[in-house]
Amino acid sequence: MKQKLTWMLTPLLVFFMTFSFAQEKTVTGVVTDQSGLPLPGVSVVVVGTTNGSQTDFDGNYAINVNQGEKLRFSYLGQKNSDDECWSFQYH
């Protein structure tokens, strides 16, 4: 009976562990121009989704993304930039 219960619970454990690895993380940062000045009002969007954010007066932004997704930064008068979220830092 105990062995049968173990065989039933193991797939469930594996199933729940896969969800823990696919969680969204909050990415934060500061957008600056070539001279290091912060850019307010830059659009930050996850490519292929409607999930987006905008930088504040000091160029700060925060957005939820999954590992491997790309962020698109766009600003009036500037070239768009796509950057991949390939790693996260945990605090």
Disulfide bonds with the S-S distance in Angstrom:
none
